[in-house]
Amino acid sequence: MKCRMGCGACCIAISISSPIPGMAEGKKAGIRCINLQDDYTCSIYHCDDYPKVCRELRATIDICGSNRDQALQLLEEMERLTDPG
């Protein structure tokens, strides 16, 4: 499956614990990444400092569902289930 253009669900729903450009402390789940543009594309996607966690995340039906709303729901649930707190 290819990443759905204009989705950006992973750029909002997931947490990133490592520093990313513009967010030195990473980002919490549910917080919009500073690199997510208004059209829901990533401004640093092709840059060398594109985060490893983002680079390694692969679009699959289990993660992305069949539309953006499903992707947000599935990723939020994944975050909830894997939250160590």
BELMOTA-V183105 format. One record per residue. N is the residue number from 1. RES is the residue in one small letter. PSI is psi in whole degrees, 0 to 359 (999 if undefined). NEAR is the number of other ideal C-beta (glycine too) atoms within 10 Angstrom. D_CENTER is the distance of its C-alpha to the mean C-alpha in Angstrom with 2 decimals. Layout:
BEGIN
{{N & RES & PSI & NEAR & D_CENTER} {N & RES & PSI & NEAR & D_CENTER}}
END
This chain:
BEGIN
{{1 & m & 139 & 10 & 15.88} {2 & k & 152 & 7 & 14.35} {3 & c & 137 & 16 & 11.03} {4 & r & 114 & 16 & 12.06} {5 & m & 137 & 9 & 12.82} {6 & g & 18 & 10 & 12.20} {7 & c & 293 & 19 & 9.62} {8 & g & 11 & 22 & 6.42} {9 & a & 319 & 24 & 5.72} {10 & c & 336 & 21 & 2.28} {11 & c & 355 & 21 & 2.93} {12 & i & 309 & 20 & 5.46} {13 & a & 322 & 21 & 6.02} {14 & i & 155 & 22 & 5.22} {15 & s & 151 & 14 & 7.69} {16 & i & 115 & 20 & 8.35} {17 & s & 341 & 10 & 12.12} {18 & s & 158 & 11 & 13.12} {19 & p & 144 & 13 & 13.98} {20 & i & 157 & 21 & 12.00} {21 & p & 125 & 14 & 13.98} {22 & g & 351 & 12 & 14.95} {23 & m & 82 & 16 & 13.71} {24 & a & 335 & 7 & 16.25} {25 & e & 10 & 10 & 15.53} {26 & g & 203 & 15 & 11.78} {27 & k & 148 & 22 & 9.96} {28 & k & 156 & 12 & 10.62} {29 & a & 138 & 16 & 8.94} {30 & g & 353 & 13 & 9.52} {31 & i & 132 & 15 & 9.78} {32 & r & 131 & 12 & 8.64} {33 & c & 139 & 23 & 7.83} {34 & i & 338 & 13 & 11.28} {35 & n & 358 & 21 & 10.50} {36 & l & 120 & 16 & 9.20} {37 & q & 170 & 13 & 12.59} {38 & d & 333 & 6 & 14.61} {39 & d & 13 & 8 & 14.37} {40 & y & 32 & 16 & 10.56} {41 & t & 160 & 15 & 10.60} {42 & c & 129 & 18 & 9.65} {43 & s & 346 & 14 & 12.89} {44 & i & 14 & 17 & 12.71} {45 & y & 317 & 12 & 11.59} {46 & h & 12 & 7 & 15.20} {47 & c & 157 & 10 & 16.10} {48 & d & 330 & 5 & 17.35} {49 & d & 17 & 11 & 15.25} {50 & y & 126 & 16 & 11.87} {51 & p & 142 & 20 & 10.41} {52 & k & 316 & 11 & 11.59} {53 & v & 322 & 15 & 8.81} {54 & c & 318 & 17 & 6.63} {55 & r & 325 & 9 & 10.06} {56 & e & 347 & 7 & 10.86} {57 & l & 126 & 15 & 8.21} {58 & r & 136 & 10 & 10.39} {59 & a & 124 & 15 & 10.46} {60 & t & 160 & 10 & 13.14} {61 & i & 327 & 10 & 14.93} {62 & d & 330 & 9 & 14.45} {63 & i & 322 & 18 & 10.67} {64 & c & 347 & 23 & 10.62} {65 & g & 206 & 18 & 14.12} {66 & s & 358 & 9 & 16.23} {67 & n & 174 & 12 & 14.60} {68 & r & 317 & 16 & 11.80} {69 & d & 317 & 11 & 13.45} {70 & q & 320 & 14 & 13.65} {71 & a & 315 & 21 & 10.01} {72 & l & 315 & 19 & 9.42} {73 & q & 313 & 14 & 12.46} {74 & l & 317 & 18 & 11.79} {75 & l & 322 & 22 & 8.49} {76 & e & 319 & 16 & 10.45} {77 & e & 319 & 11 & 13.36} {78 & m & 316 & 15 & 11.90} {79 & e & 316 & 15 & 11.03} {80 & r & 318 & 9 & 14.54} {81 & l & 335 & 7 & 16.21} {82 & t & 6 & 10 & 15.05} {83 & d & 119 & 9 & 15.68} {84 & p & 343 & 3 & 18.75} {85 & g & 999 & 2 & 20.21}}
END
